[in-house]
C-alpha cells in the first residue's frame, strides 16, 4: 500500500451519474412532504427557489473546479484561494455536512422500507451503509458507473409516476397562500436536494478532462434534477392525506395503486443508495486530501493496489453509522443543510476573490438568507 495520486478514470457520464445520485437522495422523498406542510401546498415554488439559489452557487464551482481540479473539492478551492485557516474550517464543515447527509439518506430509506419490512429502522439504515462501504472499496469508476445505472432506474421510476399522475391529475398554476418567509423556510430545507454539484467538484481531481467535463456535469445534473423535483411537487398539490415523510408513496399509490407504492419505495431505497455512495465518495476523498496535505495523519492518504483510500472510506462509514444511531430525520436534514450553506458561501467568496464578481455576490447574499433559516430549523424547531 502506498501514498499516490488518485487515478484519472472518470468521464463526464460518470460525473453526471455521481451528481444526480447525490441530488436525488432523500429530499424529494422525505423533504417534499415537510415542504408541502410548511408552504400550505406550494412546495413547487419552494423547489424552484431552492433550484435558483443552487444555480448561483453552482456557477462558482463550475468556474473554480476547472481551475483547481482536486479531490478535496470545496476544501481545496477555499484553501487555495482564501488560505489554510479558511480551508481547514471548510473541510470540517464538509466532513460534518456529508456525514450528516449520508445518515439522513439512510434514515430516509428506512422510513420507506419500514412500510413493507418489519425491521428496526436503524438496522435497515446500517445494512444499507455497509453495502455502500463495500461498493466504495471497489473503486471510483465502478462507483460512478453504479451511480449512473441506478440513477437511470430511479429517474425512470419518477418519470413514470409523473406521466401516469399527469393523466389523472390536472396540473394547475400554484396558488401561494403562505407568506414569503414560509416559502424561504421550506426552500432552505429542500436545498439539500441540489447539493450534488459539490460532489462533482470533489471528483474533479479524478476526471480525465476536468476543464471540459466538470462544468458540463454540474449544470446537466442540476437541470435534470430541478425539472423532476418541480413536476413532482406540482402533482403532489392534489394530495390531501399523507404521511409527510412518505408523500411520494401516496402519490405513487394514486398513480399506480399498490404497484406505485412499491415502485416509489424501491426508488427511495435506490436514491438513498446512490446518495450515500456519492457522499461517502466525497468524505473519503476529503480525508485522503487532508492526509496528503498533512492536516491529519498521512495514513488516510494511503491507497490500495487500485488507488482506493481504504482507511478514509472505512472511517467515513463509521462516522455516518454513529449519526444514524443517535440522530433524527428532521435534525439531520437541517444540520446538513446548514453546513452546506456555510461551504457554498465560502466557495462563492473564493470565486469573488478570484475575479468572478456579480454571480458569486448574489450567491453569497441568497445563501446567507437560507443559512439563517436553516440555523433556526436546527436550533429552535422540535426534532
C-alpha positions as a Markdown table, in Angstrom:
| # | Residue | x | y | z |
|---|---|---|---|---|
| 1 | Unk | 0.0 | 0.0 | 0.0 |
| 2 | Unk | 1.3 | 3.5 | -0.8 |
| 3 | Unk | 0.5 | 7.2 | -1.0 |
| 4 | Unk | -0.1 | 8.3 | -4.6 |
| 5 | Unk | -2.3 | 10.5 | -6.7 |
| 6 | Unk | -5.8 | 9.2 | -7.4 |
| 7 | Unk | -6.1 | 7.7 | -10.9 |
| 8 | Unk | -8.0 | 9.9 | -13.5 |
| 9 | Unk | -10.6 | 7.4 | -14.7 |
| 10 | Unk | -13.8 | 9.4 | -14.6 |
| 11 | Unk | -15.6 | 10.7 | -17.7 |
| 12 | Unk | -18.4 | 13.2 | -17.9 |
| 13 | Unk | -21.1 | 10.4 | -17.9 |
| 14 | Unk | -19.8 | 9.0 | -14.6 |
| 15 | Unk | -19.6 | 12.5 | -13.2 |
| 16 | Unk | -23.2 | 13.3 | -14.1 |
| 17 | Unk | -24.2 | 10.0 | -12.5 |
| 18 | Unk | -22.4 | 11.0 | -9.3 |
| 19 | Unk | -24.1 | 14.4 | -9.3 |
| 20 | Unk | -27.6 | 13.1 | -9.9 |
| 21 | Unk | -27.1 | 10.3 | -7.5 |
| 22 | Unk | -26.2 | 12.8 | -4.8 |
| 23 | Unk | -29.1 | 15.1 | -5.6 |
| 24 | Unk | -31.9 | 12.7 | -5.9 |
| 25 | Unk | -31.3 | 11.2 | -2.5 |
| 26 | Unk | -33.7 | 11.8 | 0.3 |
| 27 | Unk | -35.0 | 15.3 | -0.1 |
| 28 | Unk | -37.7 | 14.6 | -2.7 |
| 29 | Unk | -38.9 | 11.6 | -0.7 |
| 30 | Unk | -38.8 | 12.9 | 2.9 |
| 31 | Unk | -38.5 | 16.6 | 2.3 |
| 32 | Unk | -41.3 | 17.3 | -0.1 |
| 33 | Unk | -44.0 | 16.4 | 2.4 |
| 34 | Unk | -42.4 | 18.7 | 5.0 |
| 35 | Unk | -42.3 | 21.5 | 2.4 |
| 36 | Unk | -45.9 | 20.9 | 1.5 |
| 37 | Unk | -47.0 | 21.4 | 5.1 |
| 38 | Unk | -44.8 | 24.5 | 5.6 |
| 39 | Unk | -45.9 | 26.2 | 2.4 |
| 40 | Unk | -49.6 | 25.0 | 2.6 |
| 41 | Unk | -49.2 | 23.3 | -0.8 |
| 42 | Unk | -46.7 | 25.5 | -2.6 |
| 43 | Unk | -43.8 | 23.1 | -2.4 |
| 44 | Unk | -43.2 | 23.6 | -6.2 |
| 45 | Unk | -42.5 | 27.3 | -5.6 |
| 46 | Unk | -40.1 | 26.3 | -2.8 |
| 47 | Unk | -38.3 | 23.8 | -5.0 |
| 48 | Unk | -37.9 | 26.5 | -7.7 |
| 49 | Unk | -36.4 | 29.0 | -5.2 |
| 50 | Unk | -34.0 | 26.3 | -4.0 |
| 51 | Unk | -33.0 | 25.5 | -7.6 |
| 52 | Unk | -32.4 | 29.1 | -8.4 |
| 53 | Unk | -30.1 | 29.6 | -5.4 |
| 54 | Unk | -28.3 | 26.3 | -6.1 |
| 55 | Unk | -27.6 | 27.5 | -9.7 |
| 56 | Unk | -26.0 | 30.6 | -8.3 |
| 57 | Unk | -23.8 | 28.5 | -6.0 |
| 58 | Unk | -23.0 | 26.1 | -8.8 |
| 59 | Unk | -21.7 | 28.9 | -11.0 |
| 60 | Unk | -18.7 | 29.4 | -8.6 |
| 61 | Unk | -18.0 | 25.6 | -8.6 |
| 62 | Unk | -18.2 | 25.4 | -12.4 |
| 63 | Unk | -15.6 | 28.2 | -12.7 |
| 64 | Unk | -13.2 | 27.2 | -9.9 |
| 65 | Unk | -13.1 | 23.4 | -10.1 |
| 66 | Unk | -11.9 | 23.7 | -13.7 |
| 67 | Unk | -9.0 | 26.0 | -12.5 |
| 68 | Unk | -8.3 | 23.9 | -9.3 |
| 69 | Unk | -9.4 | 20.3 | -10.0 |
| 70 | Unk | -8.7 | 18.3 | -6.9 |
| 71 | Unk | -10.2 | 15.5 | -4.8 |
| 72 | Unk | -10.5 | 17.9 | -1.8 |
| 73 | Unk | -13.4 | 19.7 | -3.6 |
| 74 | Unk | -14.5 | 22.8 | -1.7 |
| 75 | Unk | -11.7 | 22.4 | 0.8 |
| 76 | Unk | -9.0 | 22.6 | -1.9 |
| 77 | Unk | -10.8 | 25.6 | -3.6 |
| 78 | Unk | -11.0 | 27.6 | -0.4 |
| 79 | Unk | -7.6 | 26.5 | 0.8 |
| 80 | Unk | -6.0 | 27.6 | -2.5 |
| 81 | Unk | -7.7 | 31.0 | -2.7 |
| 82 | Unk | -8.6 | 32.1 | 0.8 |
| 83 | Unk | -5.8 | 30.4 | 2.8 |
| 84 | Unk | -5.2 | 27.5 | 5.1 |
| 85 | Unk | -7.3 | 28.6 | 8.0 |
| 86 | Unk | -10.4 | 29.1 | 5.9 |
| 87 | Unk | -9.6 | 25.9 | 4.2 |
| 88 | Unk | -9.5 | 24.0 | 7.5 |
| 89 | Unk | -12.8 | 25.5 | 8.6 |
| 90 | Unk | -14.5 | 24.4 | 5.3 |
| 91 | Unk | -13.0 | 20.9 | 5.5 |
| 92 | Unk | -14.6 | 20.5 | 8.9 |
| 93 | Unk | -17.9 | 21.7 | 7.5 |
| 94 | Unk | -17.6 | 19.4 | 4.6 |
| 95 | Unk | -17.0 | 16.4 | 6.8 |
| 96 | Unk | -19.9 | 17.2 | 9.0 |
| 97 | Unk | -22.2 | 18.0 | 6.0 |
| 98 | Unk | -21.6 | 14.9 | 4.1 |
| 99 | Unk | -21.5 | 12.6 | 7.1 |
| 100 | Unk | -24.8 | 14.1 | 8.3 |
| 101 | Unk | -26.3 | 13.9 | 4.8 |
| 102 | Unk | -25.3 | 10.3 | 4.5 |
| 103 | Unk | -27.0 | 9.5 | 7.8 |
| 104 | Unk | -30.1 | 11.4 | 6.6 |
| 105 | Unk | -30.3 | 9.4 | 3.3 |
| 106 | Unk | -30.0 | 6.1 | 5.1 |
| 107 | Unk | -32.6 | 7.1 | 7.7 |
| 108 | Unk | -35.0 | 8.2 | 4.9 |
| 109 | Unk | -34.7 | 4.9 | 3.1 |
| 110 | Unk | -35.5 | 3.1 | 6.3 |
| 111 | Unk | -38.8 | 5.1 | 6.6 |
| 112 | Unk | -39.9 | 3.7 | 3.2 |
| 113 | Unk | -38.6 | 0.2 | 3.7 |
| 114 | Unk | -40.5 | 0.0 | 7.1 |
| 115 | Unk | -43.7 | 0.2 | 5.1 |
| 116 | Unk | -43.1 | -3.3 | 3.9 |
| 117 | Unk | -40.5 | -4.9 | 6.2 |
| 118 | Unk | -40.9 | -5.4 | 10.0 |
| 119 | Unk | -37.3 | -4.4 | 10.9 |
| 120 | Unk | -35.9 | -1.7 | 13.1 |
| 121 | Unk | -35.2 | 1.5 | 11.0 |
| 122 | Unk | -31.7 | 1.9 | 12.4 |
| 123 | Unk | -30.8 | -1.7 | 11.5 |
| 124 | Unk | -32.1 | -1.1 | 7.9 |
| 125 | Unk | -30.1 | 2.1 | 7.6 |
| 126 | Unk | -26.9 | 0.4 | 8.9 |
| 127 | Unk | -27.3 | -2.5 | 6.4 |
| 128 | Unk | -27.5 | 0.0 | 3.6 |
| 129 | Unk | -24.5 | 1.8 | 4.8 |
| 130 | Unk | -22.5 | -1.4 | 4.9 |
| 131 | Unk | -23.4 | -2.2 | 1.3 |
| 132 | Unk | -22.3 | 1.3 | 0.2 |
| 133 | Unk | -19.0 | 0.9 | 2.0 |
| 134 | Unk | -18.2 | -2.3 | 0.2 |
| 135 | Unk | -19.1 | -0.6 | -3.2 |
| 136 | Unk | -16.8 | 2.3 | -2.5 |
| 137 | Unk | -13.9 | -0.1 | -1.7 |
| 138 | Unk | -14.2 | -1.3 | -5.3 |
| 139 | Unk | -13.1 | 2.0 | -6.8 |
| 140 | Unk | -14.2 | 5.4 | -8.2 |
| 141 | Unk | -15.0 | 4.3 | -11.7 |
| 142 | Unk | -17.0 | 1.3 | -10.6 |
| 143 | Unk | -18.8 | 3.5 | -8.0 |
| 144 | Unk | -19.6 | 6.1 | -10.7 |
| 145 | Unk | -20.9 | 3.5 | -13.1 |
| 146 | Unk | -23.2 | 2.1 | -10.4 |
| 147 | Unk | -24.4 | 5.6 | -9.7 |
| 148 | Unk | -25.2 | 6.1 | -13.4 |
| 149 | Unk | -27.1 | 2.8 | -13.7 |
| 150 | Unk | -29.1 | 3.2 | -10.5 |
| 151 | Unk | -29.7 | 6.9 | -11.2 |
| 152 | Unk | -31.2 | 6.0 | -14.6 |
| 153 | Unk | -33.5 | 3.4 | -12.9 |
| 154 | Unk | -34.8 | 5.8 | -10.3 |
| 155 | Unk | -35.3 | 8.6 | -12.8 |
| 156 | Unk | -37.3 | 6.2 | -14.9 |
| 157 | Unk | -39.5 | 5.3 | -11.9 |
| 158 | Unk | -40.1 | 9.0 | -11.1 |
| 159 | Unk | -40.8 | 9.9 | -14.8 |
| 160 | Unk | -43.4 | 7.0 | -15.0 |
| 161 | Unk | -45.1 | 8.3 | -11.8 |
| 162 | Unk | -45.1 | 11.8 | -13.2 |
| 163 | Unk | -46.5 | 10.7 | -16.6 |
| 164 | Unk | -49.2 | 8.5 | -15.0 |
| 165 | Unk | -50.2 | 11.0 | -12.4 |
| 166 | Unk | -50.4 | 13.7 | -15.0 |
| 167 | Unk | -53.1 | 11.7 | -16.8 |
| 168 | Unk | -55.2 | 11.5 | -13.5 |
| 169 | Unk | -54.4 | 15.0 | -12.1 |
| 170 | Unk | -54.8 | 18.3 | -14.0 |
| 171 | Unk | -51.8 | 20.4 | -13.1 |
| 172 | Unk | -52.6 | 24.0 | -12.1 |
| 173 | Unk | -50.6 | 27.1 | -11.5 |
| 174 | Unk | -49.6 | 27.4 | -7.9 |
| 175 | Unk | -51.8 | 29.5 | -5.5 |
| 176 | Unk | -49.4 | 30.7 | -2.9 |
| 177 | Unk | -51.4 | 31.2 | 0.3 |
| 178 | Unk | -48.5 | 31.3 | 2.7 |
| 179 | Unk | -46.0 | 34.1 | 3.5 |
| 180 | Unk | -42.7 | 34.6 | 1.7 |
| 181 | Unk | -40.9 | 33.7 | 5.0 |
| 182 | Unk | -42.5 | 30.3 | 5.0 |
| 183 | Unk | -41.5 | 29.8 | 1.3 |
| 184 | Unk | -37.9 | 30.7 | 2.2 |
| 185 | Unk | -38.0 | 28.3 | 5.2 |
| 186 | Unk | -39.2 | 25.4 | 3.0 |
| 187 | Unk | -36.7 | 26.3 | 0.3 |
| 188 | Unk | -33.8 | 26.2 | 2.8 |
| 189 | Unk | -34.9 | 22.7 | 3.9 |
| 190 | Unk | -35.1 | 21.5 | 0.3 |
| 191 | Unk | -31.7 | 22.8 | -0.6 |
| 192 | Unk | -30.0 | 19.5 | 0.3 |
| 193 | Unk | -31.6 | 18.0 | -2.8 |
| 194 | Unk | -29.4 | 20.2 | -5.0 |
| 195 | Unk | -26.0 | 19.9 | -3.4 |
| 196 | Unk | -24.8 | 17.1 | -5.7 |
| 197 | Unk | -22.8 | 19.5 | -7.8 |
| 198 | Unk | -20.3 | 19.7 | -4.9 |
| 199 | Unk | -19.7 | 16.0 | -5.3 |
| 200 | Unk | -18.7 | 16.6 | -8.9 |
| 201 | Unk | -16.2 | 19.2 | -7.7 |
| 202 | Unk | -14.7 | 16.6 | -5.3 |
| 203 | Unk | -14.5 | 14.2 | -8.3 |
| 204 | Unk | -12.7 | 16.8 | -10.5 |
| 205 | Unk | -9.3 | 15.5 | -9.4 |
| 206 | Unk | -10.2 | 12.1 | -11.0 |
| 207 | Unk | -11.8 | 13.5 | -14.2 |
| 208 | Unk | -10.0 | 12.7 | -17.4 |
| 209 | Unk | -10.8 | 16.2 | -18.7 |
| 210 | Unk | -11.8 | 18.4 | -15.8 |
| 211 | Unk | -11.7 | 21.7 | -17.8 |
| 212 | Unk | -14.4 | 20.5 | -20.1 |
| 213 | Unk | -16.4 | 17.9 | -18.1 |
| 214 | Unk | -16.7 | 19.5 | -14.7 |
| 215 | Unk | -18.8 | 22.4 | -15.9 |
| 216 | Unk | -21.0 | 20.2 | -18.2 |
| 217 | Unk | -21.6 | 17.6 | -15.5 |
| 218 | Unk | -22.5 | 20.3 | -12.9 |
| 219 | Unk | -25.2 | 22.0 | -14.9 |
| 220 | Unk | -26.5 | 18.9 | -16.7 |
| 221 | Unk | -27.2 | 17.1 | -13.4 |
| 222 | Unk | -28.7 | 20.3 | -11.8 |
| 223 | Unk | -31.1 | 20.9 | -14.7 |
| 224 | Unk | -32.3 | 17.3 | -14.9 |
| 225 | Unk | -33.0 | 17.1 | -11.2 |
| 226 | Unk | -34.7 | 20.5 | -10.9 |
| 227 | Unk | -37.2 | 19.6 | -13.6 |
| 228 | Unk | -38.1 | 16.3 | -11.9 |
| 229 | Unk | -38.5 | 17.9 | -8.4 |
| 230 | Unk | -40.8 | 20.7 | -9.7 |
| 231 | Unk | -43.0 | 18.4 | -11.7 |
| 232 | Unk | -43.5 | 16.1 | -8.7 |
| 233 | Unk | -44.2 | 19.0 | -6.4 |
| 234 | Unk | -46.9 | 20.3 | -8.9 |
| 235 | Unk | -48.6 | 16.9 | -9.0 |
| 236 | Unk | -48.4 | 16.5 | -5.2 |
| 237 | Unk | -50.5 | 19.6 | -4.6 |
| 238 | Unk | -53.6 | 17.4 | -5.2 |
| 239 | Unk | -52.8 | 15.1 | -2.3 |
| 240 | Unk | -54.9 | 15.6 | 0.8 |
| 241 | Unk | -54.0 | 12.8 | 3.1 |
| 242 | Unk | -50.4 | 11.5 | 3.5 |
| 243 | Unk | -47.6 | 11.0 | 6.0 |
| 244 | Unk | -45.3 | 14.0 | 5.5 |
| 245 | Unk | -42.2 | 11.7 | 5.4 |
| 246 | Unk | -43.7 | 9.4 | 2.7 |
| 247 | Unk | -45.7 | 11.8 | 0.5 |
| 248 | Unk | -44.2 | 10.4 | -2.7 |
| 249 | Unk | -45.5 | 6.9 | -1.8 |
| 250 | Unk | -49.1 | 8.4 | -1.5 |
| 251 | Unk | -48.6 | 10.0 | -5.0 |
| 252 | Unk | -47.4 | 6.6 | -6.4 |
| 253 | Unk | -50.4 | 4.8 | -4.9 |
| 254 | Unk | -52.8 | 7.3 | -6.6 |
| 255 | Unk | -51.0 | 6.9 | -9.9 |
| 256 | Unk | -50.4 | 3.1 | -10.0 |
| 257 | Unk | -52.1 | 1.6 | -6.9 |
| 258 | Unk | -50.0 | -0.8 | -4.8 |
| 259 | Unk | -47.5 | -1.1 | -7.6 |
| 260 | Unk | -46.9 | 2.6 | -7.3 |
| 261 | Unk | -46.2 | 2.4 | -3.6 |
| 262 | Unk | -43.7 | -0.5 | -4.2 |
| 263 | Unk | -42.1 | 1.4 | -7.1 |
| 264 | Unk | -41.6 | 4.6 | -5.1 |
| 265 | Unk | -40.3 | 2.6 | -2.1 |
| 266 | Unk | -37.8 | 0.8 | -4.4 |
| 267 | Unk | -36.9 | 4.2 | -5.9 |
| 268 | Unk | -36.4 | 5.7 | -2.5 |
| 269 | Unk | -34.1 | 2.9 | -1.5 |
| 270 | Unk | -32.1 | 3.3 | -4.7 |
| 271 | Unk | -32.0 | 7.0 | -4.3 |
| 272 | Unk | -30.6 | 6.7 | -0.8 |
| 273 | Unk | -28.2 | 4.1 | -2.1 |
| 274 | Unk | -26.8 | 6.4 | -4.8 |
| 275 | Unk | -26.8 | 9.5 | -2.5 |
| 276 | Unk | -25.0 | 7.5 | 0.2 |
| 277 | Unk | -22.5 | 6.3 | -2.4 |
| 278 | Unk | -21.8 | 9.8 | -3.7 |
| 279 | Unk | -21.5 | 11.2 | -0.1 |
| 280 | Unk | -19.1 | 8.5 | 1.0 |
| 281 | Unk | -17.1 | 9.2 | -2.1 |
| 282 | Unk | -16.7 | 12.8 | -1.1 |
| 283 | Unk | -15.9 | 12.1 | 2.6 |
| 284 | Unk | -13.2 | 9.5 | 1.7 |
| 285 | Unk | -11.6 | 11.8 | -0.9 |
| 286 | Unk | -11.6 | 14.7 | 1.6 |
| 287 | Unk | -9.9 | 12.6 | 4.3 |
| 288 | Unk | -7.5 | 11.5 | 1.6 |
| 289 | Unk | -6.7 | 15.1 | 0.7 |
| 290 | Unk | -6.3 | 16.1 | 4.3 |
| 291 | Unk | -3.9 | 13.2 | 4.9 |
| 292 | Unk | -2.0 | 14.1 | 1.8 |
| 293 | Unk | -1.7 | 17.7 | 2.9 |
| 294 | Unk | -0.5 | 16.8 | 6.4 |
| 295 | Unk | -3.6 | 18.2 | 8.2 |
| 296 | Unk | -4.5 | 14.7 | 9.6 |
| 297 | Unk | -2.2 | 11.6 | 9.8 |
| 298 | Unk | -0.8 | 10.6 | 6.4 |
| 299 | Unk | -2.2 | 7.1 | 6.8 |
| 300 | Unk | -5.5 | 8.4 | 5.5 |
| 301 | Unk | -3.8 | 9.1 | 2.1 |
| 302 | Unk | -2.5 | 5.6 | 1.8 |
| 303 | Unk | -4.2 | 3.8 | -1.1 |
| 304 | Unk | -4.5 | 0.2 | -2.0 |
| 305 | Unk | -3.5 | -1.5 | -5.2 |
| 306 | Unk | -6.3 | 0.1 | -7.2 |
| 307 | Unk | -5.7 | 3.6 | -5.9 |
| 308 | Unk | -8.5 | 3.4 | -3.3 |
| 309 | Unk | -8.1 | 5.3 | 0.0 |
| 310 | Unk | -9.3 | 2.3 | 2.2 |
| 311 | Unk | -8.9 | 3.8 | 5.7 |
| 312 | Unk | -10.7 | 7.0 | 4.6 |
| 313 | Unk | -13.7 | 5.1 | 3.3 |
| 314 | Unk | -14.0 | 2.9 | 6.4 |
| 315 | Unk | -13.7 | 6.0 | 8.7 |
| 316 | Unk | -16.4 | 7.8 | 6.8 |
| 317 | Unk | -18.7 | 4.8 | 7.2 |
| 318 | Unk | -18.1 | 4.5 | 10.9 |
| 319 | Unk | -18.9 | 8.2 | 11.5 |
| 320 | Unk | -22.1 | 8.0 | 9.4 |
| 321 | Unk | -23.2 | 4.9 | 11.3 |
| 322 | Unk | -22.8 | 6.8 | 14.6 |
| 323 | Unk | -25.1 | 9.6 | 13.4 |
| 324 | Unk | -27.6 | 7.1 | 12.2 |
| 325 | Unk | -27.8 | 5.6 | 15.6 |
| 326 | Unk | -28.1 | 8.9 | 17.5 |
| 327 | Unk | -29.7 | 11.3 | 15.0 |
| 328 | Unk | -33.3 | 12.1 | 13.9 |
| 329 | Unk | -34.7 | 12.8 | 10.4 |
| 330 | Unk | -35.5 | 16.5 | 10.8 |
| 331 | Unk | -32.3 | 17.3 | 12.8 |
| 332 | Unk | -30.1 | 15.5 | 10.2 |
| 333 | Unk | -31.8 | 17.4 | 7.3 |
| 334 | Unk | -31.4 | 20.8 | 9.0 |
| 335 | Unk | -27.9 | 20.3 | 10.1 |
| 336 | Unk | -26.7 | 19.0 | 6.7 |
| 337 | Unk | -28.3 | 22.0 | 5.0 |
| 338 | Unk | -26.7 | 24.4 | 7.4 |
| 339 | Unk | -23.2 | 23.0 | 6.8 |
| 340 | Unk | -23.7 | 23.1 | 3.0 |
| 341 | Unk | -24.7 | 26.7 | 3.2 |
| 342 | Unk | -21.5 | 27.6 | 5.0 |
| 343 | Unk | -19.5 | 25.7 | 2.4 |
| 344 | Unk | -21.2 | 27.3 | -0.6 |
| 345 | Unk | -20.9 | 30.8 | 0.9 |
| 346 | Unk | -17.1 | 30.2 | 1.4 |
| 347 | Unk | -16.7 | 29.0 | -2.2 |
| 348 | Unk | -18.7 | 31.9 | -3.5 |
| 349 | Unk | -16.4 | 34.3 | -1.6 |
| 350 | Unk | -13.5 | 32.5 | -3.1 |
| 351 | Unk | -15.0 | 32.9 | -6.6 |
| 352 | Unk | -15.5 | 36.6 | -5.9 |
| 353 | Unk | -11.8 | 36.9 | -4.8 |
| 354 | Unk | -10.8 | 35.1 | -8.0 |
| 355 | Unk | -12.4 | 37.8 | -10.1 |
| 356 | Unk | -15.9 | 36.4 | -10.8 |
| 357 | Unk | -17.9 | 39.2 | -9.3 |
| 358 | Unk | -21.7 | 39.6 | -9.8 |
| 359 | Unk | -23.0 | 36.0 | -9.7 |
| 360 | Unk | -20.9 | 35.0 | -6.6 |
| 361 | Unk | -22.0 | 38.1 | -4.8 |
| 362 | Unk | -25.7 | 37.3 | -5.4 |
| 363 | Unk | -25.0 | 33.8 | -4.3 |
| 364 | Unk | -23.4 | 35.0 | -1.1 |
| 365 | Unk | -26.5 | 37.1 | -0.3 |
| 366 | Unk | -29.1 | 34.5 | -1.0 |
| 367 | Unk | -27.2 | 31.6 | 0.6 |
| 368 | Unk | -26.7 | 33.7 | 3.8 |
| 369 | Unk | -30.5 | 34.2 | 4.0 |
| 370 | Unk | -31.1 | 30.5 | 3.5 |
| 371 | Unk | -28.4 | 29.8 | 6.2 |
| 372 | Unk | -30.3 | 31.9 | 8.8 |
| 373 | Unk | -33.5 | 29.9 | 8.2 |
| 374 | Unk | -31.6 | 26.6 | 8.4 |
| 375 | Unk | -30.0 | 27.7 | 11.7 |
| 376 | Unk | -33.4 | 28.5 | 13.0 |
| 377 | Unk | -34.6 | 25.0 | 12.0 |
| 378 | Unk | -31.7 | 23.3 | 13.8 |
| 379 | Unk | -31.7 | 25.4 | 17.0 |
| 380 | Unk | -35.4 | 26.3 | 17.6 |
| 381 | Unk | -37.7 | 23.8 | 16.0 |
| 382 | Unk | -38.6 | 20.4 | 17.6 |
| 383 | Unk | -36.9 | 17.3 | 16.1 |
